[in-house]
Amino acid sequence: MSSASAAAIGAGIVGLTMITGLFWGWTFSVMPGLRSVDDRTYVTTMQSVNRAILNPMFLVVFTGTLAVLVAAAFTTFRAGDTRRAWWITAATATYAFGVFGITAAGNVPLNDALDAFAIAGAHDDELTAARGAYEGPWNRLHAIRSALGVLAVVFATTAALTATED
């Protein structure tokens, strides 16, 4: 394995585990905690969190992981290590479509719609409707992207552990 592809695969695994860990931690800690709060607290909290996560550190890791995985696939194929290259390509595609894509096409539009909801002066039935339109669909998409994140980690780790072709 070339040093460029080894470094890119390693960096890809770090990025994947950071994003996937964030998603899984959210799934098993934050979301169960939010299930028990009232609608106003839920909507207020999710609006605040969705604004806070749009920070440079998250965005660099989230988008940089995709770039690093693409580079890892390219450099590994270029080095002629096709067995390993197919595994890192599988990780790249899984992340690109299953994590990045679902986030961009599903979770972010739901976040934006919830962010547009004006909490001040909202009645209880409006808060219930806003939460209902958001919580179930967002959680389903989040579960899918989280599971696919784990699969991408498995693929990338398999690439790193696969013996170099002779």
N, C-alpha and C positions, 0 to 999 in steps of 0.2 A: 504494500500500500504506500502510495506517495505521502510525503509529509503534509502536502497541501490537502489531500483528501482526508487524511487522519485528523488534521486540525479542524477541518470543516465538519466532519462527522462528529467529533467531540463537542464542538461548539453547538452543533445542531441538537445533540442530546441534552446539553445544558439548557438551551432555550426551551426545548420541548418539555423537559421536566419542570422548569420554572412555571411555564404557562399551565401545564396539566396539573401541577401541584396547586396552583392558585385556584383553578376550576374545581378540583376535587375538594379542597379545603372549604371552599364556598358552599359546595353541595352538602357537605356533612357537618357544617358548623353554622354558617350564617343563615342559610335557607330554613333549616329546622327552627332556629331561633325566631325568625321572622314570621313563621306560620302562626304563632300565638299572639301576635300584636294586632291591635285594631287597624282598620283600613287607613286612617289618616297617618298613623305612625309608619305603616308599611310604605305608603306612597311617598311620604317625606323622606324616609330612609333610602329607598331605592333611587329617588331623584338625586339625593346627595351623593350616594355611592357611585352612581353612573356618571356624575360630573367629576368626581374625584379620581376615578380610574383613568380618565383621559389626561394622563400626565406623561412627561417625556420618558421616564424610566419604563413604564408599562408599554408605551407605544414603540420604543426602541426594541424591547425584547419581543413583543408580539409580532411586529413586522420584520425585525431583524432575523428572527428564527426562520421565517419563510425564505429570506434571501440567503441565509447560510445553508439551509437545506438544499436549495437549488444549486448553490455553488458546490456543495458536497457531492450531489449526484453528477454534476458536470465533470468535476475533477476526477471522480472515481471512474466514470466511464472513459474519460480521456486517458487515464492511467492503464486502461485495459483490464481493470479488475471488475469484470461484468457481473460476477456472482454477487459481490458486495454492492455493486452499483445498483442492481435491481432492488435490493433491500432498502437502500437509502432513497431510491426513487419511490418505492412504496411508502416510505415514511413521509417523503415530500408531498406526494399526492394526497395522502391521508390528512396531513396537516393543512395543505392548501385548500382542499375542498371541504374536509370534514370539520376542521377547527376554525381556520381563518374565514372560509367561505360561509359557514353557518353563522359565525359571529357577524360578519359584514351584511349578509343578506337577511338574517333573521333576528338575532339579538339586538343589534344596533338600531334597526328601525323600531323595534318595540321600546327600546330605551328612549329613543327620540320622541315617540308618541307619548310616553309617560312623562317625559320632561316638559312637553308642551301643555300638560294638564295643569291648570291653575288651582292650587290647593286653597289659597286664601278665599274664603267665602264659599267654598264648595260644601254642599250638603252631604249628609251621610250616604244617601243613595248614589250620588255622583262618585264619591270616593270608592264605594263598593264596586261600582261599574268599572271605574278606572283600574282598580286592582284586579278585578275579574278578567278584564281584557288583556292584562299584562302577565299576571303571575303564572297561570297554567301554561300558556304558550311559551313564555320565556323559560320556565323550568324544563319543559320537554326539550326545547332546543339546547338548553344548557347540558342536560343529561346526555344527549347525543354527542355534542362536541366534546364533552368530558371523556366519554367512552372512546371516542375516536382519537382523542389526545393520548390516551393510554396505549391504544393500538399503534399510533405513530411512534411512541417511545419504544415499544417492543420491536417494531421494524428497524428503527435506527440502532438500537442496541444489538440486534441480530446482525446488522451490517458491520458494526464495530467488532463483533466477535467471530464473524465468518472468516475462515482461513483465506489468505491471499491465494489467488490462482497462480499456478506455476507457469 
